[in-house]
Amino acid sequence: MSDSNSPMLGLRLPTDPRWVALVETNISEILTDHAWCEQKAASNAISTIVRFPEYLDLVEALTEIAQEEIEHFGMVVARIKERGYTLGPERKDDYVGELLQFIRRKCSREEQLVDRLLFAAMIEARSCERFKMLSEKISDPALAAFYHELMVSEAGHYTTFIGFARKYANGVDVESRWQAFLDYEAGIMERYGKKETMHG
């Protein structure tokens, strides 16, 4: 990932670099928000298993991802504790809420699966971009190293979700749907990058 707009991620609109300065004004808030993002990612993997149990290799991969995400939740909580902060209540993620609206409802089971996987891949791609930015620009060396480690993990999750979307497309045009997701996400991102939250 040579830059945040790399072909690997395909993001249309990079995060405004000023977002990092905003984050640094309220480390406690970004850590609490980040912790809950990890918990939601684990929950999303589990809910996808519940909806599509017939794809055993997908179930196995999502089980591993759910375990990793809840482990990341614990890692963030540990950093909250060591800094003397407290884990605040769950935060609403408006970005994810808007992205969720792009998932098709009245369509085939294959299209629903593809959309759920692309939705997850999209969140991982943006999270990866944000982690990369934090790892390079945040002034706290310990947090910079932490976010570099997480960036690598998120990139792996992104690849997994995209890979399964392609594997189980079964006639669904995954590539054009992914491009549509990227376009839609760019429209959302025009309104974000202004809050000290992971996707804000």
Buried (B, 14 or more C-beta within 10 A) or exposed (E): BEEBBEEEBBBBBBBBEEBBEBBBEBBBBBBBBBBBBBBBBBEBBBEBBEEBEEBEEBBEBBEBBBEBBBEBBEBBBEBBEEEEBEBBEEBEBBBBEBBBEBBEEEEEEEBBBBBBBBBBBBBBBBBBBBBBBBBBBBEEEEBBEBBBEBBEBBBBBBBBBBBBBBEBBEEBEBEEBBEEBBEBBEEBBEEBBEBBBBBB
